[in-house]
Amino acid sequence: MKMREAVVEEQIQWMLSYEKFGEGDEESTKIVELKKLEQGGKMMEEFVQKFRRAARESGYEKCLLIEEFKWGMNTAIRRKLMEEEYQPSSIEQWQEWAIVLDKNWRESRREEERLRE
């Protein structure tokens, strides 16, 4: 089987499916789950809940959690948070601020729709 052309997530999944990890299995599974999470069209609150569940047993802390969270959220929200003068310093702050920005963005879209009518 060729693995050179496979993306990293596929390689990890392949390895996890053929290796016996014992206690580390849950942690490895949660790490893969974290890396796959994307906000997409979901509300930020839903994304945060899924992220928190996956993060709980991943073994990731502080900076690693923040990095995974940033890359899973929608680009516009990530950019807005990263352009703030004072950036969030904890994963909880990143999540709280992202929820607020997402709510504001959705509210502004509803207002634009209402004004067009």
C-alpha positions, 0 to 999 in steps of 0.5 A, spaced: 500 500 500 502 506 498 502 511 503 507 517 501 501 520 497 496 519 503 495 525 507 497 525 514 490 524 517 489 518 512 496 515 514 494 516 522 488 513 521 491 507 517 496 506 523 491 506 528 487 501 525 492 496 524 496 497 531 494 495 538 495 501 543 492 499 549 491 505 554 493 510 549 488 508 544 483 513 546 488 518 546 490 517 539 483 517 537 481 523 540 487 527 537 485 524 530 478 527 532 480 533 534 484 534 527 478 533 523 474 537 526 471 543 522 466 548 524 463 549 517 456 551 517 455 549 524 454 555 529 460 556 533 457 553 540 456 546 537 463 546 534 465 548 541 461 543 544 464 537 539 471 540 540 471 540 548 468 533 548 474 531 543 479 535 547 477 532 554 481 525 553 486 527 547 492 529 552 492 536 549 493 542 553 494 549 552 498 551 546 496 545 542 489 545 544 488 553 541 492 551 535 487 545 533 481 550 535 484 555 531 485 551 525 478 548 526 474 554 526 471 558 520 477 562 516 473 569 517 472 568 525 479 566 526 482 572 522 478 576 526 480 574 533 488 573 530 487 581 528 485 583 535 490 587 539 489 583 545 488 576 543 485 571 548 490 567 552 487 561 554 482 556 550 476 558 554 477 565 552 478 563 544 472 559 545 468 564 548 470 570 543 469 565 537 462 564 540 461 572 540 463 573 534 459 568 530 453 570 534 454 577 531 456 575 524 449 571 524 445 577 527 448 581 522 446 577 516 439 576 519 439 584 519 442 584 512 436 580 510 431 583 513 433 590 510 433 587 503 425 585 504 
